[in-house]
Amino acid sequence: MPIIQFSPFSSVVSPAFWHKLTELKIDVLRLSDAPLTISGTYTAGRSIVDRETGQEVVLPCSFGVEGESFEVSGVTGVGVGTGGVGGVSVGEGGGRRKGTVKVQGTFKNFNTIEEFKSSDKTALFNEEAQKVRLHLSLHLFPALPPHNQPITNQSLTNTYATRQIWTSILTTKSTKELTRFFLISFADLKKYKYYYWFGFPAFVAKPAWEIGSEGWKSAKERFSADQLSSIDAQIKDRPFFLVAGTPNGDYTVGNVEDYETFFKGVATENRIIGFIDPSADPANPGWPLRNLLAYLRALHPESTSELTVLRWRDTQNSKLGVVTLNVEGTSNATPSVDERPSAVGWERNPQGKLGARLADLGPMMDPTRLAAQAVDLNLKLMRWRILPQLDLEKVRDTKCLLLGAGTLGCYVARGLMAWGVRNITLLDSSRVSFSNPVRQPLFTFEDCLDGGRPKAECAAERLKAIFPGVNARGVALSIPMPGHPVGAGSVEQVKADVAKLEQLIEEHDAVFLLMDSRESRWLPTVIGASKGKSLTDRTLDQMCTVTRPGLAPIAAATAVELLTSVLQHPDGIHAQPPPPSSAGGAGDFLPTSSYAEQGGSVLGMVPHQIRGFLAQFRNLQLVGSGYERCVGCSEAILQAYESQGFAMLLKAFNEDKYLEKLSGLDKLAEEGEAVLEAVDWEEDGGDDF
């Protein structure tokens, strides 16, 4: 007799499965490679008729996973869904759609391609091949770890793996998990490439099962149309079932677990073993039959050397045949736990070899979305490995206004994008000059030609070219400055410029003062302080970046890191300065974790002032109080601005001493002179010095 050849499963992975894996990997699993419980489905086999030749074309014995296949209930744990396993799904109106069977399996995603390639796939396969895990087997072998614990080297032994399913078959007699699968993968999330390999464990019969002399015949040759309809209605949610003929010509359907009682008193010729067959191949039954035959042979060896098998697809296309086993020289006694068969079932790749497959979704993806995923992934990798408490979404959603698109502006913009900031506005009134490109990385030589392109507009354009996912815009605007009189003909324009600047500061969360003169920083300081915005480089000291080339990128990086530290602090811009340490510096040598434990930023200290000394390669954090007579943010200045508006600003632009009078600096100077005049200077007749 010819040996039965079983049609192996052919995996079909929905793109939604990979998209869901991407979401889980980034937001839930992170660096965990613990195995997960997932589900998959197969359906009754299908064939189509070729319109040109009229011949029947058999479709592959497909097995599919979808986005809904994941059943994760925790960050590192494994959840089991409530949809049931081993059941046949029911379509709308109560009609079964050619038997869609849901089965359970295990999914393991490796963190690196090297781990994926070097993994002990034989051990992993044997682990899954024997994974039917029911209560009785746990009582028999209490030392075995629960099925949802991470796979360990100790558990990946053939003895352990084989014992699980075999003891379950022999003790619980359940068919719920006879069909299982295993899926390993490596997800290259930056390129949207997924390497994967399915395993469908099935026992090897020794000796092999053979098909009877009549082969597989149409079920319609034995059953009438009414009988087939009756069987179809009784199958319900059973992937495996028994069919028994009655003396009056009817057929009843029962559970395989009830083999002995169901077939009691039924003649051998009226005993039929049925299963939902995913194979439409007339000669080769589907993969699930292998484990069903192993199950029956293990539990009922005295009556299973010859079986009538019904390969159920539907009432029109089901097949019936007799399968036999050459029992000569074999025992008909129930096998023991140690008499467990080996398993096969790794899926072959499209080249017909035992090897992994590749799903490349990159060509299907929008490049802009790919870039955004890659940017977010880099940051989340940092969070997974170093700072689990880091709130990346808060950084990403912060709207940043950069006043100045020169050397500092260019470097700050790049630093913000590296942190994932999506909304960046640059403001500048100048154009790109020939001296700029070597110091300002967002400009090129071509930008200097024909008088130069507007800096803000050009810089925003380059940011989008680097990362299309950033919402960057450039605004050409001149910032009015105190001590720079406004002529009568320019008042309306200056008023409009001030209104525009007020609107921009209002619309953004953080403002970077990146101009190189103290006068240009005055107005944004007043507006920002009044509106409670986070201001970086708030000092009014003279700071020019036309110095050592390394100064600007260091200063810009420091400013960006300071902003992210402020954003991660629970008090935001109201964060207190770091406490002085025993070393005498502001927060020197305190570990980052100390600040987080004390309610500070998870990124460490949040200094109020930083002074850098490039020649000495060091930074110094300064701690001090706000100056009550500051011309930029003192209470008197802010009250005047909030009550008088543009009228107050116009006075500051046109009157040299207005801010000194308003803040009280003039009185301070007078008091200082009075003190000096009150000193009794003694003259000793010596030389002047």
C-alpha positions as CSV (number, residue, x, y, z in Angstrom):
1,M,0.0,0.0,0.0
2,P,1.2,3.5,-0.7
3,I,2.5,5.5,2.3
4,I,0.3,8.5,3.1
5,Q,2.0,11.8,2.2
6,F,0.6,14.7,4.3
7,S,0.3,18.2,2.8
8,P,2.3,20.6,5.0
9,F,1.0,23.9,6.0
10,S,1.9,27.0,3.9
11,S,2.1,30.1,6.1
12,V,0.3,33.3,5.1
13,V,1.3,36.3,7.3
14,S,-0.9,39.4,7.0
15,P,1.0,42.8,6.9
16,A,-1.2,43.7,9.9
17,F,0.6,41.1,11.9
18,W,4.0,42.8,11.3
19,H,2.5,46.2,12.0
20,K,1.1,44.9,15.3
21,L,4.4,43.4,16.2
22,T,6.1,46.7,15.5
23,E,3.7,48.5,17.9
24,L,4.2,45.8,20.6
25,K,8.0,45.8,20.2
26,I,8.3,49.6,20.5
27,D,5.6,50.2,23.2
28,V,5.2,47.0,25.2
29,L,7.8,44.3,24.6
30,R,10.8,46.6,24.2
31,L,13.9,44.4,24.9
32,S,12.0,41.4,26.2
33,D,12.4,38.3,24.1
34,A,10.2,36.1,26.3
35,P,7.9,33.8,24.2
36,L,4.4,35.0,23.7
37,T,1.1,33.1,23.2
38,I,-0.4,33.8,19.8
39,S,-3.2,32.3,17.7
40,G,-3.4,31.3,14.1
41,T,-6.1,29.9,11.8
42,Y,-6.5,27.4,9.0
43,T,-9.5,26.7,6.9
44,A,-10.9,23.8,5.0
45,G,-9.0,23.2,1.8
46,R,-10.0,25.0,-1.4
47,S,-9.6,24.5,-5.1
48,I,-10.5,26.5,-8.1
49,V,-11.2,25.6,-11.7
50,D,-9.0,27.0,-14.4
51,R,-11.2,28.9,-16.9
52,E,-9.0,28.1,-19.8
53,T,-8.3,24.4,-19.2
54,G,-11.2,23.5,-17.1
55,Q,-8.9,21.6,-14.7
56,E,-9.1,21.8,-10.9
57,V,-6.3,23.8,-9.3
58,V,-5.5,22.9,-5.7
59,L,-4.7,25.9,-3.5
60,P,-2.0,25.6,-0.8
61,C,-2.8,24.2,2.6
62,S,-2.6,27.7,4.1
63,F,-2.2,28.7,7.8
64,G,-2.6,32.4,8.6
65,V,-1.8,34.9,11.4
66,E,-3.3,38.4,11.6
67,G,-2.9,41.5,13.7
68,E,-5.4,40.0,16.1
69,S,-3.2,37.0,16.6
70,F,-1.3,38.5,19.5
71,E,-2.7,37.9,23.0
72,V,-0.4,39.9,25.1
73,S,-1.7,40.8,28.5
74,G,1.4,42.4,30.1
75,V,4.7,44.0,29.3
76,T,6.7,40.8,29.8
77,G,4.1,38.3,30.5
78,V,2.0,36.1,28.2
79,G,-1.7,36.3,28.0
80,V,-4.2,33.8,26.7
81,G,-7.2,35.1,24.9
82,T,-10.7,34.2,25.7
83,G,-11.7,33.3,22.1
84,G,-10.9,29.6,22.7
85,V,-8.5,27.3,21.0
86,G,-9.2,24.4,18.7
87,G,-12.6,25.6,17.7
88,V,-14.2,26.1,14.3
89,S,-15.4,29.6,13.7
90,V,-19.0,30.4,12.8
91,G,-19.9,32.9,10.2
92,E,-22.8,35.3,10.0
93,G,-26.2,33.7,10.3
94,G,-24.8,30.7,12.1
95,G,-23.3,29.2,9.0
96,R,-19.8,27.7,9.2
97,R,-17.5,29.2,6.6
98,K,-15.8,25.9,5.4
99,G,-14.4,25.3,8.9
100,T,-12.1,28.0,10.1
101,V,-10.1,26.5,12.9
102,K,-8.3,28.6,15.5
103,V,-5.2,27.1,17.1
104,Q,-2.7,28.3,19.6
105,G,1.0,28.6,19.3
106,T,4.1,30.3,20.6
107,F,5.9,33.4,19.2
108,K,9.4,34.3,20.0
109,N,11.0,37.5,18.6
110,F,14.8,37.9,18.9
111,N,16.5,41.2,19.5
112,T,19.2,40.8,17.0
113,I,19.7,39.0,13.7
114,E,22.6,37.1,15.1
115,E,20.5,35.7,17.9
116,F,17.9,34.7,15.4
117,K,20.4,32.9,13.2
118,S,22.3,31.2,16.0
119,S,19.3,30.1,18.1
120,D,18.9,26.4,18.8
121,K,16.0,25.8,16.5
122,T,15.8,22.1,17.1
123,A,15.4,22.7,20.8
124,L,12.8,25.4,20.2
125,F,10.9,23.2,17.9
126,N,10.9,20.2,20.3
127,E,9.7,22.6,23.0
128,E,6.6,23.5,21.0
129,A,6.1,20.1,19.6
130,Q,5.4,18.8,23.1
131,K,3.6,21.9,24.6
132,V,0.2,20.5,25.3
133,R,0.0,21.6,28.9
134,L,-3.0,20.5,30.9
135,H,-3.7,20.0,34.5
136,L,-3.2,16.2,34.7
137,S,0.3,16.4,33.2
138,L,1.2,19.1,35.7
139,H,0.2,16.9,38.5
140,L,2.2,14.0,37.1
141,F,5.3,16.1,36.5
142,P,5.1,19.0,39.0
143,A,8.8,19.9,38.4
144,L,8.1,21.1,34.9
145,P,7.8,25.0,34.7
146,P,4.5,26.5,33.6
147,H,4.0,26.9,29.9
148,N,4.0,30.7,30.0
149,Q,7.4,31.1,31.6
150,P,10.4,32.2,29.5
151,I,12.2,29.4,27.6
152,T,15.5,28.6,29.3
153,N,18.4,26.6,28.3
154,Q,17.5,24.0,30.9
155,S,14.0,23.7,29.6
156,L,15.1,23.3,26.0
157,T,15.9,19.6,26.2
158,N,14.4,16.9,24.1
159,T,13.3,15.0,27.2
160,Y,11.5,17.9,28.7
161,A,9.9,19.0,25.5
162,T,8.8,15.5,24.3
163,R,7.3,14.6,27.7
164,Q,4.9,17.5,27.8
165,I,2.6,16.6,24.8
166,W,3.0,12.9,25.2
167,T,2.0,12.8,28.8
168,S,-0.9,15.1,28.0
169,I,-2.1,12.8,25.3
170,L,-1.8,9.7,27.5
171,T,-3.4,11.3,30.6
172,T,-6.0,14.0,29.6
173,K,-7.1,12.6,26.2
174,S,-7.7,16.1,25.0
175,T,-7.5,17.0,21.3
176,K,-7.7,20.8,21.8
177,E,-4.0,21.4,21.2
178,L,-3.1,18.6,18.8
179,T,-2.5,21.2,16.2
180,R,0.0,23.8,17.4
181,F,2.6,26.0,15.8
182,F,5.7,27.9,16.6
183,L,7.0,31.1,15.0
184,I,10.4,32.7,15.5
185,S,11.4,36.1,14.1
186,F,13.7,39.0,14.0
187,A,12.1,42.4,13.2
188,D,14.4,45.0,11.6
189,L,12.1,47.9,12.6
190,K,14.2,50.6,10.9
191,K,13.9,48.9,7.5
192,Y,10.6,47.2,8.0
193,K,12.1,43.8,7.2
194,Y,11.0,40.7,9.1
195,Y,12.8,37.4,9.1
196,Y,10.6,34.6,10.3
197,W,10.3,30.8,10.4
198,F,7.2,28.7,11.2
199,G,7.2,25.3,12.7
200,F,4.1,23.0,12.7
201,P,5.1,20.1,15.0
202,A,3.7,16.7,13.9
203,F,4.6,13.2,15.2
204,V,6.4,10.7,13.0
205,A,4.6,7.4,12.8
206,K,6.8,4.3,12.8
207,P,5.7,2.3,10.9
208,A,4.2,4.8,8.5
209,W,0.5,5.0,7.8
210,E,-0.7,3.6,4.5
211,I,-3.7,4.4,2.3
212,G,-6.1,1.6,1.4
213,S,-6.3,0.1,-2.1
214,E,-9.3,2.3,-3.1
215,G,-7.5,5.5,-2.2
216,W,-9.4,8.6,-1.3
217,K,-12.9,8.7,-2.7
218,S,-15.6,11.4,-2.8
219,A,-17.6,11.2,0.4
220,K,-20.7,11.4,-1.8
221,E,-20.1,7.9,-2.9
222,R,-20.9,6.7,0.6
223,F,-23.2,9.4,2.0
224,S,-26.4,10.8,0.5
225,A,-26.9,14.5,0.3
226,D,-29.1,14.5,3.3
227,Q,-26.6,12.5,5.3
228,L,-23.8,14.9,4.4
229,S,-26.0,17.9,5.5
230,S,-26.7,16.1,8.8
231,I,-23.0,15.5,9.4
232,D,-22.2,19.1,8.5
233,A,-24.8,20.5,11.0
234,Q,-23.5,18.3,13.8
235,I,-19.8,19.1,13.4
236,K,-20.3,22.5,14.8
237,D,-17.0,23.7,16.5
238,R,-15.0,20.5,16.3
239,P,-11.8,20.4,14.3
240,F,-11.6,16.7,15.0
241,F,-14.7,14.5,15.4
242,L,-16.1,11.0,15.2
243,V,-18.9,9.8,13.0
244,A,-21.0,6.7,13.8
245,G,-23.5,5.0,11.6
246,T,-26.8,3.8,13.1
247,P,-28.9,0.8,12.1
248,N,-31.5,3.1,10.5
249,G,-29.0,4.7,8.2
250,D,-28.4,7.9,10.1
251,Y,-25.1,9.2,11.2
252,T,-24.2,10.9,14.5
253,V,-21.2,13.1,15.3
254,G,-19.2,13.0,18.6
255,N,-16.0,14.0,20.3
256,V,-12.8,12.2,19.7
257,E,-12.1,12.2,23.4
258,D,-15.2,10.0,23.8
259,Y,-13.8,7.4,21.4
260,E,-14.5,4.3,23.6
261,T,-18.0,5.2,24.7
262,F,-19.1,6.8,21.4
263,F,-18.2,3.7,19.4
264,K,-19.4,1.2,21.9
265,G,-21.6,-1.2,20.1
266,V,-20.9,0.4,16.7
267,A,-19.8,-2.0,14.0
268,T,-16.2,-1.4,12.8
269,E,-17.4,-0.5,9.2
270,N,-19.6,2.2,10.7
271,R,-16.8,3.9,12.7
272,I,-15.4,7.0,11.0
273,I,-12.6,9.4,12.1
274,G,-13.2,12.9,10.8
275,F,-11.3,16.2,10.8
276,I,-11.5,19.6,9.1
277,D,-9.0,19.1,6.3
278,P,-7.0,22.2,5.2
279,S,-5.7,20.2,2.1
280,A,-7.6,20.2,-1.1
281,D,-5.1,17.8,-2.7
282,P,-7.1,14.7,-3.7
283,A,-4.2,12.4,-2.8
284,N,-2.7,14.0,0.3
285,P,-4.6,14.9,3.5
286,G,-3.7,17.9,5.5
287,W,-1.1,18.2,8.3
288,P,-3.5,18.0,11.3
289,L,-4.3,14.4,10.5
290,R,-0.8,13.3,11.5
291,N,-1.2,14.2,15.2
292,L,-4.8,12.9,15.2
293,L,-3.6,9.5,14.1
294,A,-0.8,9.6,16.6
295,Y,-3.3,10.4,19.3
296,L,-5.6,7.5,18.4
297,R,-2.8,5.1,18.1
298,A,-1.4,6.1,21.5
299,L,-4.7,5.8,23.3
300,H,-6.5,3.0,21.4
301,P,-3.8,0.8,19.9
302,E,-6.0,-2.3,19.9
303,S,-8.6,-0.9,17.5
304,T,-6.7,1.6,15.4
305,S,-4.6,-0.4,13.0
306,E,-7.2,0.3,10.4
307,L,-9.3,3.4,10.3
308,T,-11.9,5.0,8.0
309,V,-11.0,8.7,7.7
310,L,-13.3,11.5,6.6
311,R,-11.4,14.5,5.2
312,W,-14.1,17.1,5.7
313,R,-14.1,20.2,3.5
314,D,-17.8,20.7,2.8
315,T,-20.8,18.6,1.7
316,Q,-19.6,18.6,-1.9
317,N,-15.8,18.2,-1.7
318,S,-15.1,16.0,1.3
319,K,-13.0,12.8,0.8
320,L,-13.3,9.4,2.5
321,G,-10.6,6.7,2.7
322,V,-9.3,3.8,4.7
323,V,-5.9,4.1,6.3
324,T,-4.0,1.2,7.7
325,L,-0.9,0.6,9.8
326,N,1.4,-2.3,9.4
327,V,1.2,-3.6,12.9
328,E,3.4,-6.7,12.4
329,G,6.1,-6.7,15.0
330,T,4.6,-3.7,16.9
331,S,2.8,-3.8,20.3
332,N,-0.9,-3.2,20.7
333,A,-0.4,-2.2,24.3
334,T,-0.8,1.4,25.4
335,P,2.6,3.1,25.1
336,S,4.4,4.5,28.1
337,V,5.6,8.1,28.7
338,D,9.1,7.1,27.5
339,E,7.8,5.7,24.2
340,R,7.3,9.1,22.6
341,P,7.7,9.6,18.8
342,S,9.9,12.2,17.2
343,A,8.4,15.3,15.5
344,V,8.9,17.1,12.2
345,G,7.3,20.3,10.8
346,W,9.7,23.2,10.1
347,E,8.3,25.0,7.1
348,R,10.4,25.2,3.9
349,N,11.1,28.5,2.3
350,P,10.0,29.4,-1.3
351,Q,13.3,27.8,-2.6
352,G,12.1,24.5,-1.1
353,K,14.8,24.5,1.6
354,L,14.6,24.4,5.4
355,G,15.3,28.1,6.1
356,A,13.7,31.4,7.2
357,R,11.6,33.6,5.1
358,L,11.7,37.4,4.6
359,A,8.8,39.8,4.6
360,D,10.0,43.2,3.3
361,L,7.4,45.8,3.8
362,G,9.7,48.7,3.1
363,P,8.6,49.2,-0.5
364,M,5.0,49.2,0.7
365,M,5.6,51.9,3.3
366,D,5.6,55.7,2.9
367,P,9.3,56.7,3.3
368,T,8.2,59.6,5.5
369,R,6.5,57.2,7.9
370,L,9.6,54.9,7.8
371,A,11.8,57.8,8.8
372,A,9.5,58.8,11.7
373,Q,9.4,55.2,12.9
374,A,13.2,55.1,12.8
375,V,13.6,58.3,14.7
376,D,11.2,57.2,17.4
377,L,12.8,53.8,17.6
378,N,16.3,55.3,18.3
379,L,14.9,57.3,21.2
380,K,12.8,54.4,22.6
381,L,15.9,52.2,22.5
382,M,17.5,54.7,24.8
383,R,14.5,54.7,27.1
384,W,14.4,50.9,27.1
385,R,18.1,50.6,28.0
386,I,18.7,53.6,30.3
387,L,15.7,55.7,31.3
388,P,12.4,53.7,31.5
389,Q,10.7,56.8,33.1
390,L,11.6,59.1,30.2
391,D,8.5,60.8,28.8
392,L,9.4,60.9,25.1
393,E,5.9,62.0,24.0
394,K,6.3,65.2,26.1
395,V,9.5,66.1,24.3
396,R,8.1,65.2,20.9
397,D,5.0,67.4,21.4
398,T,6.9,70.4,22.7
399,K,6.7,73.4,20.2
400,C,10.0,75.1,20.0
401,L,10.6,78.7,18.8
402,L,14.2,79.4,17.8
403,L,14.9,83.2,17.7
404,G,17.9,83.2,15.4
405,A,18.8,80.9,12.6
406,G,22.5,81.4,12.7
407,T,25.2,79.1,14.1
408,L,23.4,78.4,17.4
409,G,20.0,78.2,15.7
410,C,21.2,75.6,13.2
411,Y,22.8,73.4,15.8
412,V,19.9,73.7,18.2
413,A,17.5,72.8,15.5
414,R,19.5,69.6,14.7
415,G,19.7,68.7,18.4
416,L,15.9,69.1,18.8
417,M,15.2,66.8,15.9
418,A,17.6,64.3,17.4
419,W,15.4,64.3,20.5
420,G,12.3,63.7,18.3
421,V,10.8,67.3,18.5
422,R,8.3,67.6,15.7
423,N,7.4,71.3,15.8
424,I,10.2,73.8,15.2
425,T,9.9,77.5,14.1
426,L,12.9,79.6,13.2
427,L,12.9,83.4,13.2
428,D,15.5,85.5,11.6
429,S,15.7,88.6,9.5
430,S,19.0,88.1,7.8
431,R,20.2,86.3,4.7
432,V,22.8,83.6,4.2
433,S,26.3,85.0,3.6
434,F,29.5,83.4,2.4
435,S,30.9,83.1,5.9
436,N,27.9,81.1,7.1
437,P,28.0,77.6,5.6
438,V,31.2,76.5,7.3
439,R,29.8,77.4,10.7
440,Q,26.1,76.8,10.2
441,P,25.3,73.3,9.1
442,L,21.9,73.9,7.5
443,F,23.3,76.1,4.7
444,T,25.4,75.4,1.6
445,F,27.4,77.5,-0.8
446,E,24.5,77.8,-3.2
447,D,22.4,79.5,-0.5
448,C,24.8,82.4,-0.5
449,L,24.4,83.3,-4.2
450,D,22.4,86.2,-5.5
451,G,22.4,88.1,-2.3
452,G,21.7,85.0,-0.2
453,R,18.5,83.2,0.7
454,P,16.5,84.2,3.8
455,K,18.0,82.3,6.7
456,A,14.9,81.3,8.5
457,E,13.1,80.0,5.4
458,C,16.2,78.2,4.1
459,A,16.9,76.5,7.5
460,A,13.3,75.3,7.8
461,E,13.5,73.8,4.3
462,R,16.7,72.0,5.2
463,L,15.2,70.5,8.3
464,K,12.4,69.0,6.3
465,A,14.9,67.7,3.8
466,I,16.7,65.9,6.6
467,F,13.5,64.6,8.2
468,P,10.2,65.1,6.3
469,G,8.3,64.3,9.5
470,V,9.3,67.6,11.2
471,N,6.8,70.5,11.1
472,A,9.4,73.3,10.4
473,R,8.7,76.8,9.2
474,G,10.8,79.9,8.8
475,V,9.6,83.4,9.7
476,A,11.5,86.5,8.5
477,L,11.1,89.1,11.2
478,S,13.2,91.9,12.7
479,I,13.1,92.1,16.5
480,P,12.9,95.7,17.8
481,M,15.6,96.5,20.3
482,P,15.8,99.0,23.2
483,G,18.0,102.0,22.4
484,H,17.2,101.7,18.7
485,P,14.8,104.6,18.1
486,V,11.7,103.9,16.0
487,G,10.8,106.7,13.5
488,A,7.3,108.0,13.1
489,G,7.0,106.3,9.7
490,S,8.0,102.9,11.1
491,V,5.8,102.7,14.2
492,E,3.0,100.7,12.5
493,Q,5.5,98.2,11.1
494,V,7.3,97.8,14.4
495,K,3.9,97.4,16.1
496,A,3.0,94.7,13.7
497,D,6.4,93.0,14.2
498,V,5.9,93.1,18.0
499,A,2.4,91.6,17.6
500,K,3.8,88.8,15.4
501,L,6.5,88.0,18.0
502,E,4.0,88.0,20.8
503,Q,1.8,85.6,18.8
504,L,4.7,83.3,18.0
505,I,5.9,83.1,21.7
506,E,2.3,82.5,22.7
507,E,2.0,79.6,20.3
508,H,5.2,77.8,21.4
509,D,6.1,76.1,24.6
510,A,9.9,76.8,24.6
511,V,11.8,79.8,23.3
512,F,15.5,79.7,22.5
513,L,17.2,83.1,22.5
514,L,19.9,82.5,20.0
515,M,20.8,86.0,18.9
516,D,24.2,87.4,19.5
517,S,23.4,90.7,21.1
518,R,21.9,91.6,24.5
519,E,19.6,94.2,22.9
520,S,18.0,91.7,20.6
521,R,17.2,89.4,23.5
522,W,15.5,92.0,25.6
523,L,12.0,92.0,24.0
524,P,11.6,88.2,23.8
525,T,12.8,88.0,27.4
526,V,10.0,90.4,28.5
527,I,7.3,88.7,26.4
528,G,8.4,85.2,27.4
529,A,8.6,85.9,31.1
530,S,5.2,87.5,31.0
531,K,3.6,84.5,29.3
532,G,5.4,82.0,31.5
533,K,7.3,80.3,28.7
534,S,10.4,78.2,29.1
535,L,13.4,80.4,28.0
536,T,16.8,79.1,27.3
537,D,19.9,81.4,27.3
538,R,17.8,84.0,29.2
539,T,20.8,86.0,30.2
540,L,21.3,89.5,28.7
541,D,25.1,89.2,28.7
542,Q,26.9,89.7,25.4
543,M,27.3,86.3,23.8
544,C,28.7,86.1,20.3
545,T,29.4,82.7,18.6
546,V,32.0,84.1,16.2
547,T,34.7,82.6,18.4
548,R,36.2,79.1,18.5
549,P,34.3,76.9,16.0
550,G,33.6,74.2,18.7
551,L,31.8,76.6,20.9
552,A,28.5,76.8,19.1
553,P,27.8,73.1,18.8
554,I,28.7,72.6,22.5
555,A,26.5,75.5,23.6
556,A,23.6,74.4,21.4
557,A,23.8,70.8,22.6
558,T,23.8,72.0,26.2
559,A,20.8,74.2,25.6
560,V,18.8,71.4,24.0
561,E,19.7,69.0,26.8
562,L,18.7,71.6,29.4
563,L,15.3,71.9,27.7
564,T,14.7,68.2,27.8
565,S,15.7,68.1,31.5
566,V,13.3,70.8,32.2
567,L,10.5,69.0,30.4
568,Q,11.1,65.8,32.4
569,H,11.0,67.7,35.7
570,P,7.6,67.5,37.4
571,D,7.8,71.3,38.1
572,G,8.8,72.2,34.6
573,I,10.1,75.8,34.3
574,H,9.6,76.2,38.0
575,A,12.1,73.6,38.9
576,Q,14.4,74.4,41.8
577,P,18.2,74.6,41.2
578,P,20.3,71.6,42.1
579,P,21.4,71.4,45.7
580,P,25.1,72.2,46.3
581,S,27.2,69.1,46.9
582,S,29.9,68.5,49.5
583,A,32.4,69.3,46.7
584,G,31.2,72.9,46.7
585,G,29.7,72.9,43.1
586,A,26.1,73.0,42.2
587,G,25.0,69.4,42.2
588,D,28.5,68.0,41.3
589,F,29.0,64.3,41.6
590,L,25.4,63.5,42.5
591,P,24.1,60.5,40.5
592,T,21.2,61.0,38.1
593,S,19.0,58.7,40.0
594,S,19.3,60.9,43.1
595,Y,17.4,63.8,41.4
596,A,14.6,61.5,40.2
597,E,14.2,60.0,43.6
598,Q,14.0,63.5,45.1
599,G,11.3,64.5,42.6
600,G,13.7,66.0,40.1
601,S,14.2,65.2,36.4
602,V,14.9,61.7,35.3
603,L,17.7,63.2,33.2
604,G,19.5,64.6,36.2
605,M,20.0,68.1,37.4
606,V,18.2,71.2,36.0
607,P,20.7,74.1,36.5
608,H,19.4,77.6,36.2
609,Q,22.7,78.9,34.7
610,I,25.5,77.1,33.0
611,R,28.9,78.7,32.3
612,G,31.2,76.9,29.9
613,F,34.9,77.2,29.7
614,L,36.0,75.7,26.4
615,A,39.7,76.4,27.0
616,Q,39.4,74.4,30.2
617,F,36.9,71.8,28.8
618,R,34.5,72.2,31.7
619,N,31.2,73.6,32.6
620,L,30.1,75.3,35.8
621,Q,26.6,75.5,37.2
622,L,25.7,78.7,38.9
623,V,23.0,79.1,41.5
624,G,21.5,82.5,42.3
625,S,18.3,84.5,42.7
626,G,16.5,86.6,40.1
627,Y,17.6,90.2,40.3
628,E,14.8,92.5,41.5
629,R,16.0,95.3,39.2
630,C,16.6,93.2,36.1
631,V,15.6,95.2,32.9
632,G,14.3,92.0,31.3
633,C,12.2,90.1,33.9
634,S,11.8,92.1,37.1
635,E,8.4,92.7,38.4
636,A,8.4,96.4,37.5
637,I,9.2,95.7,33.9
638,L,6.6,92.9,33.5
639,Q,3.9,95.0,35.2
640,A,4.6,97.9,32.8
641,Y,4.5,95.6,29.8
642,E,1.3,93.9,30.7
643,S,-0.5,97.1,31.6
644,Q,0.8,99.4,28.8
645,G,1.6,97.0,26.0
646,F,3.2,98.5,22.9
647,A,3.3,102.0,24.4
648,M,5.7,100.8,27.1
649,L,7.8,99.0,24.4
650,L,8.0,102.1,22.2
651,K,9.4,104.1,25.2
652,A,12.0,101.4,25.7
653,F,13.0,101.6,22.0
654,N,13.2,105.4,21.9
655,E,14.4,106.5,25.3
656,D,17.9,105.6,26.4
657,K,17.3,105.7,30.1
658,Y,13.7,104.5,30.3
659,L,14.5,100.9,31.3
660,E,17.0,102.0,34.0
661,K,14.4,104.4,35.5
662,L,11.6,101.8,35.3
663,S,13.6,99.0,36.9
664,G,15.3,101.2,39.5
665,L,18.8,100.8,38.2
666,D,19.2,104.6,38.0
667,K,18.5,104.9,41.7
668,L,21.0,102.1,42.4
669,A,23.6,104.1,40.5
670,E,22.8,107.2,42.4
671,E,23.0,105.4,45.7
672,G,26.4,104.0,44.7
673,E,27.7,107.4,43.8
674,A,26.4,108.8,47.1
675,V,28.2,106.1,49.1
676,L,31.4,106.9,47.3
677,E,31.1,110.6,47.9
678,A,30.5,109.9,51.6
679,V,33.8,108.1,52.1
680,D,36.5,110.1,53.8
681,W,39.4,109.5,51.6
682,E,42.7,110.1,53.4
683,E,45.6,111.5,51.6
684,D,49.1,110.5,52.8
685,G,51.0,112.5,50.3
686,G,52.2,109.4,48.6
687,D,52.3,108.7,45.0
688,D,49.0,108.1,43.2
689,F,48.1,104.6,42.2
